[in-house]
Amino acid sequence: MPQLNPNPWFSIMIMTWLTFSLIIQPKTLSFTPTNTPTNKTPSITKNHPWVWPWS
């Protein structure tokens, strides 16, 4: 079964992982978000019971 032979695919996976973690990830993490998170005060909603017309 050729799927059990990790010889070519393991090196490709390691190189891809290293490329992502060392080159691509720091570049994407350096971007600043456009919308900074703000603290929002929770609004208290009052529940009104439903009046059933047939009761």
Long-range contacts (C-beta under 8 A, 24 or more apart in sequence): none
